[in-house]
Amino acid sequence: MKDSASAVKTYLLLILTLMIMIPPSTAQDPVDIDRIVSVLDATAIRTDNGLTGWPYRIQSTLSTSDRVYNGYTVGIAGIGDFLRKAADAGYSSAEPLLDEVLTHFIDTAVSRDGLSYWYQLSGSRNPGWTGSRYGVSGIVRTMTGAQEYWEYNQTLMHSAVDWILAQRDDQGDLPISPNSYFTSGLEYGEAGVVRDLLYAYESTSDNYFLDAAEEILQNFVTRGEVSDGQLKYLWSEFGEGTQFEDLYLTGVGTGNAGIMTTFLQYYGISGNTDFLDRATQIGNFLRNSEISGQWRDNSIGYVTRSSVNDALLGYWSGSMGIASAMVRLDREENADIAARVDKLVRGMDTVFAGLSDSTQYAGIRMGAVGQAMFYLDLYEAYGGDYKTRVDEVLGNLLVDDNGLGVVVASNTEGYSVNIEEGITGLGMLLLRLQDVMEGTDDVGYSDLVEGASPLTTLVTESTASFPLAILPLLVLKRRKSQINSISDPRWNRSD
């Protein structure tokens, strides 16, 4: 009996010692902003000349994994914009890495004949692109957002805008890269360039950017096709005879929903009601056209058509993003969208419940971060239980570290740290959630990441029959894996 009692005492002493060894912040350590910055710092590629950027994929066999993009959606500019927003929100840990990003763009600008641009790939001599995903406009958006650098960057940013405008052809169309073809959407095309220039204007109040945006818009609006009060834009006129012929995309990233949000953004700045009318007409197309007005199987609302005519649920590619764009229109002008959104959400519950782990993504474009962003859009617009949905998605994301401390792009394609598929997108979501929740009576962002952590909550709920003293062991096991992976020297190299 004494031996048994002694064994219990020894076991309890061991558990107590482990609990003392683990600081409270470690035992309750979800993926917060500071930790995301830490992972970005650890995964950055540097040489003797400074920051090169971040690989497109980590632990992936894809042929594009080692590419280091300069642009916004999948590259350095987007990560820099997150770091800038984090620094502005008071996260001082983001400031040194932000300085590295801004210095990278200052040092690597290519200047010819008074015009400045950046290569599509960092460290490679290849053509510059115009648009947001890979190109110059996304870099301008990031650089102009950093106000403390503005007096040093103003001439460079004006020169970059001049380079963008100089790429237009004889018809005034802006190609995705010099002497290439025109597209219309946010990621590669003119609508995205306009959006980035409008962001630059909003950051700086410099009319140089607004004037350039209006120059592009003046030509762009003439390309739309209007019929029965519905306005739509062709993805590109250069698809004749290919799979892209007569392709009217509907999604936010490359389609008409994204164009609609650009028109609403310009309307908000200029007060020009013509663009509210155009946005409303695009909304009519999204609601009523045969490729976007369906609620197929009561699960997919607006159909995003790709080259294989897929119907998708994603935020940048799919129903959630299109619905969010319609919600934005609804806030400007009654678009009768609330009932449709509710139907989409109920259908999504069924779809996501049936997905296997191998088909689930975590990023903004097609995954859980985008899902949480969608619910946050709905919470801002309608309030109610949508905040609970945000918390549920976040709770799962914040513990799904997959060894590297980063959000997985997919179970088969490795990891990413960019906005589109990685932890930078998650960071953008957390910063936005903080902005939304400040000044409300609901549970705020600080309660989510500093109070009862989702890790502790989920482990407690799933191990209710376990002895409570075992929980620190579970936390310690996960944390040790994270530390070993984050410090992996392969992703903190200086050669």
C-alpha positions in Angstrom: 0.0 0.0 0.0 2.9 2.3 0.9 4.5 1.5 -2.4 1.3 2.4 -4.3 0.9 5.6 -2.4 4.6 6.4 -3.1 4.1 5.8 -6.8 1.1 8.1 -6.9 3.1 10.8 -5.1 6.0 10.4 -7.5 3.6 10.6 -10.5 1.9 13.7 -9.2 5.3 15.3 -8.4 6.4 14.6 -12.0 3.3 16.2 -13.4 3.6 19.2 -11.1 7.3 19.6 -12.2 6.2 19.5 -15.9 3.5 22.1 -15.3 6.0 24.4 -13.7 8.5 23.9 -16.5 5.9 25.0 -19.1 5.2 28.7 -19.0 1.5 29.5 -19.1 1.9 31.3 -22.4 3.4 28.1 -23.9 0.7 25.8 -22.7 -1.8 28.2 -24.2 -0.1 29.2 -27.4 -2.3 29.4 -30.4 -1.0 30.9 -33.7 -1.0 34.6 -32.8 0.5 37.5 -34.8 3.9 37.5 -33.0 4.2 33.7 -33.7 3.3 34.2 -37.4 6.0 36.9 -37.6 8.5 34.5 -36.0 7.7 31.7 -38.5 8.0 34.2 -41.4 11.4 35.2 -40.1 12.5 31.6 -39.8 11.4 30.6 -43.3 12.8 33.7 -45.1 15.6 33.2 -47.6 18.5 35.5 -47.2 21.8 36.1 -48.9 24.8 38.4 -48.1 22.8 41.1 -50.0 19.8 40.8 -47.7 16.3 39.3 -48.0 15.5 37.3 -51.1 12.0 36.4 -50.1 10.0 33.3 -49.3 9.7 30.0 -51.3 6.3 29.4 -53.0 6.0 26.1 -51.2 7.8 24.3 -48.3 8.1 20.6 -48.1 6.6 20.2 -51.5 7.5 18.3 -54.6 5.8 20.8 -57.0 8.1 22.1 -59.7 7.3 25.6 -58.7 8.1 25.2 -55.0 11.4 27.0 -55.0 10.1 30.0 -56.9 10.3 33.3 -54.9 7.6 35.7 -56.2 7.8 39.4 -55.7 4.0 40.1 -56.1 1.2 40.5 -53.7 -1.0 37.4 -53.7 1.7 34.7 -53.6 4.8 36.8 -52.9 6.9 39.2 -50.9 4.6 42.2 -51.4 1.7 40.5 -49.7 3.8 39.3 -46.8 5.1 42.9 -46.5 1.6 44.3 -46.4 0.7 41.9 -43.5 3.9 43.0 -41.6 3.0 46.6 -42.2 -0.5 46.1 -40.9 0.8 44.2 -37.9 3.3 46.9 -37.1 0.6 49.6 -37.4 -1.5 47.5 -35.0 1.2 47.7 -32.4 3.1 44.4 -33.0 6.7 45.6 -32.8 8.0 42.2 -33.6 6.9 42.8 -37.2 9.0 46.0 -37.7 12.5 44.5 -38.4 11.2 42.1 -41.0 9.0 44.8 -42.6 12.2 46.9 -42.9 13.8 44.0 -44.7 10.9 43.7 -47.2 10.8 47.4 -48.0 14.6 47.5 -48.3 14.4 44.6 -50.7 12.1 46.4 -53.0 14.1 49.6 -52.9 17.3 47.8 -53.7 15.9 45.5 -56.4 13.9 48.0 -58.5 14.9 48.0 -62.1 15.0 51.5 -63.6 15.1 52.2 -67.3 14.4 55.4 -69.2 12.9 57.0 -66.0 10.6 54.0 -65.4 10.8 51.5 -62.6 9.6 48.0 -62.2 10.4 44.7 -60.5 11.0 41.2 -62.0 8.2 38.7 -61.5 10.7 36.4 -59.6 13.0 37.6 -56.9 16.6 37.0 -57.8 15.9 36.3 -61.5 16.0 38.5 -64.5 12.6 37.9 -66.1 9.9 40.2 -67.4 8.0 42.4 -65.0 4.3 41.9 -64.6 1.8 44.6 -64.2 -0.9 43.1 -62.0 -1.4 42.3 -58.4 -0.6 38.6 -58.1 2.9 38.7 -59.6 3.5 42.3 -60.5 4.2 45.9 -59.9 0.8 47.2 -58.8 0.8 44.9 -55.8 4.3 46.1 -54.8 3.1 49.7 -55.1 0.1 48.9 -52.8 2.5 47.6 -50.1 5.2 50.2 -50.5 2.7 53.2 -50.3 1.1 51.7 -47.2 4.3 52.1 -45.2 4.0 55.7 -44.3 7.3 56.1 -42.5 9.0 55.3 -45.9 6.8 57.5 -48.0 9.2 60.5 -48.3 11.9 58.2 -49.6 9.6 56.1 -51.8 7.4 58.7 -53.5 9.6 59.2 -56.6 10.1 55.5 -57.0 6.4 54.8 -56.6 5.5 57.4 -59.2 8.1 55.9 -61.6 6.5 52.5 -61.1 3.1 53.8 -61.9 4.5 55.4 -65.0 5.9 52.0 -66.0 2.5 50.4 -65.6 0.8 53.0 -67.8 3.6 52.7 -70.4 2.7 49.1 -71.0 -0.7 49.9 -72.5 -1.2 49.0 -76.1 -2.5 51.2 -78.9 -6.1 50.5 -77.8 -5.3 51.5 -74.3 -5.5 48.0 -72.9 -3.1 47.0 -70.1 -1.5 43.5 -70.6 -0.5 41.3 -67.8 3.2 41.7 -68.8 4.9 43.7 -71.6 3.6 42.8 -75.1 1.4 40.1 -73.6 -2.4 39.9 -73.5 -5.1 41.7 -71.6 -7.2 40.2 -68.8 -9.9 41.9 -66.7 -9.9 40.4 -63.2 -8.3 41.4 -59.8 -5.4 39.0 -59.7 -3.8 39.4 -63.1 -5.8 42.1 -64.8 -6.8 45.7 -65.1 -9.4 45.7 -62.3 -6.7 44.5 -59.9 -4.3 47.2 -61.0 -7.0 49.8 -60.4 -7.7 48.4 -57.0 -4.1 48.6 -56.0 -3.7 52.2 -57.2 -6.9 53.1 -55.3 -5.3 51.6 -52.1 -2.2 53.6 -52.8 -4.3 56.8 -53.1 -6.1 56.0 -49.8 -2.8 55.4 -48.0 -1.1 58.6 -49.3 -3.8 61.0 -50.5 -1.5 61.5 -53.5 -3.6 62.2 -56.6 -0.9 60.7 -58.8 -2.4 57.2 -58.0 -6.0 58.3 -58.3 -5.3 59.9 -61.7 -3.6 56.7 -62.9 -6.5 54.6 -61.7 -9.0 56.8 -63.5 -7.0 56.6 -66.7 -7.2 52.8 -66.7 -10.8 52.8 -65.6 -11.8 55.2 -68.4 -10.8 52.6 -71.0 -11.8 49.5 -69.0 -15.4 50.4 -68.5 -16.0 50.5 -72.3 -15.3 46.7 -72.5 -18.3 45.6 -70.6 -21.3 43.9 -72.2 -24.7 45.1 -71.1 -28.0 43.2 -71.7 -31.3 43.5 -69.8 -29.7 45.4 -67.0 -26.9 42.9 -66.6 -23.2 43.9 -67.0 -20.4 41.4 -67.5 -16.8 41.4 -68.5 -15.0 38.9 -70.6 -11.9 37.4 -68.9 -9.8 38.0 -72.0 -10.4 38.7 -75.7 -7.4 36.6 -76.6 -9.1 33.2 -75.8 -10.6 32.7 -79.2 -10.1 29.1 -80.3 -9.0 28.0 -76.9 -10.6 26.8 -73.7 -10.8 30.4 -72.6 -13.0 31.5 -75.4 -16.2 33.4 -74.3 -15.1 32.9 -70.7 -17.1 35.1 -68.3 -15.7 34.3 -64.9 -17.8 35.0 -61.9 -15.4 34.7 -58.9 -13.6 37.4 -56.9 -10.0 36.6 -57.8 -10.4 36.6 -61.6 -14.0 37.3 -62.4 -16.8 39.7 -62.3 -17.4 39.7 -58.6 -13.9 41.1 -58.1 -14.5 43.8 -60.8 -17.7 44.7 -58.9 -15.8 45.3 -55.7 -13.3 47.6 -57.6 -16.2 49.6 -58.9 -17.6 49.9 -55.4 -14.2 51.0 -54.1 -14.0 53.7 -56.7 -17.5 54.8 -56.0 -16.7 55.1 -52.3 -13.7 57.3 -53.1 -15.2 59.5 -55.8 -18.9 59.5 -55.1 -19.4 58.8 -58.9 -22.8 57.0 -58.9 -22.1 55.7 -62.4 -19.9 53.1 -60.8 -22.5 52.2 -58.2 -24.9 51.6 -61.2 -22.3 49.5 -62.9 -21.7 47.5 -59.8 -25.4 46.9 -59.4 -25.6 45.7 -63.0 -22.8 43.2 -62.4 -24.7 42.1 -59.3 -27.7 41.5 -61.6 -25.5 39.3 -63.8 -24.2 37.3 -60.8 -27.7 36.8 -59.5 -29.5 36.0 -62.7 -27.1 34.6 -65.3 -27.2 30.9 -66.2 -23.7 30.2 -64.9 -24.0 32.1 -61.7 -27.5 32.2 -60.5 -27.8 28.5 -59.6 -28.1 26.8 -56.2 -27.1 23.4 -57.4 -27.9 20.6 -54.9 -28.8 23.3 -52.4 -25.1 23.6 -51.7 -23.4 25.7 -54.3 -24.8 29.2 -55.0 -22.9 31.3 -57.4 -21.0 29.0 -59.8 -17.4 30.0 -60.5 -16.6 28.8 -63.9 -13.0 27.7 -64.6 -11.5 26.1 -67.7 -13.1 22.8 -66.7 -16.4 24.5 -65.7 -16.0 23.6 -62.0 -18.4 25.0 -59.4 -16.3 26.0 -56.4 -17.0 27.1 -52.8 -13.9 29.2 -52.1 -13.4 32.8 -51.0 -11.2 34.0 -53.9 -12.4 31.2 -56.2 -16.0 30.4 -55.6 -19.3 30.9 -53.9 -18.2 32.4 -50.6 -16.3 35.2 -52.2 -19.1 36.0 -54.6 -21.6 36.0 -51.9 -19.4 38.4 -49.8 -19.1 40.7 -52.8 -22.9 40.7 -53.1 -23.1 41.5 -49.4 -20.9 44.5 -50.0 -23.2 45.6 -52.8 -26.2 45.0 -50.5 -24.7 47.5 -48.0 -24.6 50.2 -50.7 -27.8 49.3 -52.4 -30.5 46.8 -51.6 -29.4 43.7 -53.5 -31.8 41.3 -51.9 -29.0 38.9 -50.9 -29.6 38.0 -47.3 -31.8 35.0 -48.0 -29.5 33.7 -50.7 -26.5 33.9 -48.3 -28.4 32.0 -45.7 -29.2 29.3 -48.1 -25.5 29.1 -49.2 -24.3 28.9 -45.6 -26.7 26.0 -44.8 -25.6 24.2 -48.0 -22.0 24.7 -47.1 -22.4 23.0 -43.8 -23.4 19.8 -45.7 -20.6 20.1 -48.2 -17.8 20.7 -45.6 -19.1 17.9 -43.4 -18.7 15.5 -46.2 -15.1 16.5 -47.2 -12.2 14.2 -46.2 -9.0 15.7 -44.7 -7.2 15.2 -48.0 -9.6 17.5 -49.8 -9.6 20.3 -47.3 -7.5 23.4 -47.8 -6.6 26.0 -45.1 -5.9 29.1 -47.2 -7.9 32.1 -48.2 -8.5 31.1 -51.8 -10.2 27.8 -51.3 -9.9 26.9 -47.7 -10.7 27.5 -44.0 -9.1 30.9 -43.7 -11.4 32.1 -46.5 -14.3 30.4 -44.8 -13.6 32.3 -41.6 -13.2 35.5 -43.6 -16.6 34.9 -45.2 -18.3 34.4 -41.9 -16.6 37.6 -40.6 -18.0 39.5 -43.6 -21.5 38.2 -42.7 -21.0 39.1 -39.1 -20.1 42.7 -40.0 -23.1 42.9 -42.3 -25.7 41.0 -40.3 -24.4 40.3 -36.8 -26.0 37.3 -35.2 -24.4 33.8 -34.9 -21.8 34.3 -37.7 -19.2 35.3 -35.1 -19.6 31.9 -33.5 -18.8 30.3 -36.9 -15.7 32.5 -37.2 -14.6 31.2 -33.7 -15.2 27.6 -34.7 -13.1 27.8 -37.8 -10.4 29.7 -36.1 -10.3 27.2 -33.2 -9.5 24.4 -35.6 -7.0 26.5 -37.6 -5.0 27.7 -34.5 -4.2 24.2 -33.4 -3.5 22.7 -36.9 0.2 23.5 -37.0 1.4 20.5 -39.0 4.9 20.5 -37.6 6.1 23.7 -39.2 3.9 26.0 -37.2 2.3 27.1 -40.5 -1.1 26.4 -42.0 -1.1 23.7 -44.6 -1.9 24.5 -48.2 -3.1 21.0 -48.7 -2.2 17.6 -47.4 -0.4 16.7 -50.7 1.2 20.0 -51.8 3.3 21.0 -48.8 3.1 24.3 -46.9 3.0 27.9 -47.8 3.6 31.2 -46.0 1.9 33.6 -48.5 -1.4 35.3 -48.3 -3.2 33.0 -50.7 -2.6 29.7 -49.0 -0.5 30.2 -45.9 0.0 31.8 -42.5 0.2 35.3 -43.9 -3.5 35.0 -44.9 -4.3 33.7 -41.4 -2.5 36.8 -40.0 -4.5 39.1 -42.2 -7.7 37.4 -40.9 -6.6 37.8 -37.2 -5.8 41.5 -37.7 -9.1 42.1 -39.4 -10.9 40.2 -36.6 -9.2 42.5 -34.1 -10.4 45.6 -36.0 -14.0 44.2 -36.3 -14.3 43.3 -32.6 -12.8 46.4 -31.1 -15.5 48.5 -29.6 -18.1 45.8 -29.5 -19.6 43.9 -26.5 -18.8 40.6 -28.0 -15.8 38.5 -27.0 -12.8 40.2 -28.6 -9.7 39.1 -30.4 -7.5 39.4 -27.3 -9.8 36.9 -25.5 -9.3 34.5 -28.3 -5.5 34.4 -28.4 -4.6 35.4 -24.8 -7.4 33.9 -22.7 -8.8 30.4 -22.8 -6.8 29.1 -25.8 -8.5 27.0 -28.5 -5.8 24.4 -27.9 -6.7 24.0 -24.3 -10.4 24.1 -25.0 -10.3 21.5 -27.7 -7.9 19.1 -25.9 -10.1 19.3 -22.8 -13.3 18.6 -24.7 -11.8 15.7 -26.6 -10.1 14.1 -23.5 -12.8 14.6 -20.9 -12.3 11.1 -19.6 -8.6 11.5 -19.2 -6.9 12.5 -15.9 -6.5 16.3 -15.9 -2.8 15.9 -15.1 -2.1 14.3 -18.5 -3.0 17.5 -20.4 0.4 19.2 -19.9 2.0 16.2 -21.5 -0.1 16.5 -24.6 0.7 20.2 -24.8 4.4 19.6 -24.3 4.5 16.9 -27.1 2.9 19.2 -29.6 5.1 22.2 -28.6 8.3 20.3 -28.9 7.5 19.3 -32.5 6.7 23.0 -33.3 10.0 24.3 -31.9 12.1 21.6 -33.7 10.4 22.4 -37.0 10.4 26.2 -36.8 14.2 26.2 -36.1 14.9 24.0 -39.1 18.1 25.5 -40.6 17.0 24.7 -44.2 14.6 27.7 -44.0 16.9 30.1 -42.3 19.8 29.9 -44.5 22.2 32.7 -45.4 23.9 31.3 -48.5 
